[in-house]
Amino acid sequence: MEFLDARRLTGPNVVFRNIGSILDVACTPEEADLLIPVWADKVGRMLEALDWPSAEFAFVKLQGGISLAFSAPVDQLYAASEINEWAWAASAFELGVSKDEPDFEEALLTLKKSAAEEANVELMWLIDEASERGKTLLWDDDEVSLGLGTGSQTWPVRDIPDAPDWDRFHDVPIGIVTGTNGKTTSVRFAKHILRAAGRSVGVSSTDWIAVNERIIDRDDWSGPGGARAVLREKEVDAAILETARGGLLRRGLGVERADAALITNISEDHLGDFGSRNLDELLAIKWVVSHAVRESGRLVLNAEDSRLVERAKDYDGEIVWFSLDPANEVVTSHINTGGSAFVLDGDELLKIEDGARSLLCRSQEIPITLGGAARHNIANALSAAALAWCLGISLKHVRTGLVTMQQDENPGRCNYFDLNGINILIDFAHNPAAMGALFDMASAIPAKRRALCFGQAGDRTDDLIRELARDAWAIGLDHVFVSELAAYHRGREHGDVFGIIRDELLRQGASDDQIRHNEEELETLEDALAWARPGDLVIMLALGGAAPVHKRLRELGAQ
């Protein structure tokens, strides 16, 4: 057994819907069975000595270990994590993992001091008052707010007013987006649709937090902190929150309630971290967003994802499905029982409900589908349309948003340029499913010759890197330009990833002079453009970021 982490859970999470503290331990399944009752006994003893409220205990067994959690008051979460650390040390001693027995009385004195310093009576009072009055409250270490967006007000967490004006606080519609691929594009699509409907939209995402076209900060804001920041912006009357694996796993969901939540798909990406070592664990993390909509919202799901379909069988909330196949059995059964779905039928994007088929638009009318060739972006359009509709947007405005969404509003995702007759396709695809979708699209685009510019992060397995190289070569490449991407070595030596890619390409029939190696992505782009002639297609996977690539292409006069 090995201690991994003890941390706060600040929202609904993979273990339970409560806030509290979670303990991660690496161990075998047999060791986990021994640890559970011992850990619970230690935590219970300390909680009783501290005279804390009764706690809910929960655990989830994982590949390579176990996560154990107990609920705790909002103003005692740091102290709760200290309890978990002590409980681990005491359990490790009792189970013979450690020879050092922690002193209970000494730990109790330390914890009493920590709990007293952390306590915030005013915050706990405000939480109780907000709950009784049905008002949304968001809190963190520094601030607390009542209401959302235009109906919100925020104060320092240690300077809470005695008599808030409760009548001024109200909520705004919230849409949550998660999944493996398509999250960011779906967020941008949904935001564009809501803007077409005249809404003032707050967005938190892996790229930035923003209100409408005003970017507040460029960074990865796909965790709870980004959600809170956007929902405290006074201009916001609707919000789209991209919610990624890391934030859900480490802290939980940033909001307890939403009007709609979208899970785009579940596929291999970022597997290997404790808690997300296989697809079932990844699904459990993403499924957390369903907690926010189960009682009074709608859950939008991909009917072509078998894991989502299976998990949905036990879900008792309202589901809206989307699919590129109108004959999908899940979709047809759902529609026949009175449900709603968004589907592609031929080239028509449709909303189907109660037997009525409403045309949204045709696939070729959506600019970022590249005339319908980018089927993954048709799926993203359907998912975003469903999400926007669940947020109360009319189909008229959904259509307007879909057909006016330009590639400049979706940087780094399926961006198409023309440079003196050379066609250039830029995308962020970096895992098998995303690359597969991109390669399918690239195969459908007419070209005299095709070249691929890409690199891979060192934390991918050798087998996965080889698989990506095989899939790439299978689309009929004439040349491959590989970027070293030193910033993404992640434990590997310089040239290791290129060596694997080169070896696999040679196995697939490439010749040595069809493979080039560069250090940086911009060097790779320049090399490919020097090779290319009018009528050729250059595909670039901009893992390091699309902005420098776009800038260089525009400097060269690309349209």
ABEGO torsion letter per residue (X at the ends): XBBABBBBBABBBAABABBEBBBBBBBBAAAAAAAAAAAAAAAAAAAAAAGBBBBBBBBBBBBGEBBBBBBBBAAAAAAAAAAAAAAAAAAAAAAGABABBBBAAAAAAAAAAAAAAABBAAAAAAAAAAAAAGBBBBBBAABBBBEBEAABBBBBAABBBABBBAAABBBBBBBBBBEABGAAAAAAAAAAAAAAAGBBBBBBBAABBBBEABBABBBBAABAAAAAAAAABAABABBBBBBBAAAAAAAEBABABBABBBBABBBBBGBGBBGBABAAAAAAAAAAAAAAAAAABBBBBBAABAAAAAAAAABABBBBBBBABAABAAAAAAAAAGBBBBBBBEABBBBBBGGBBBBABBAAABAAAGGGABAAAAAAAAAAAAAAAAAGBBAAAAAAAAAABBAAABBGBGBBBBBGGBBBBBBABABAAAAAAAAAAAAABBBABBBBBBBBBAABBAAAAAAAAAAAAAAGBABBBBBAGAAAAGGBBBGAAAAAAAAAAAAAGBBAAABBBBABAAAAAAAAAAABBBGBBBBBBBAAEAAAAAAAAAAAGBX
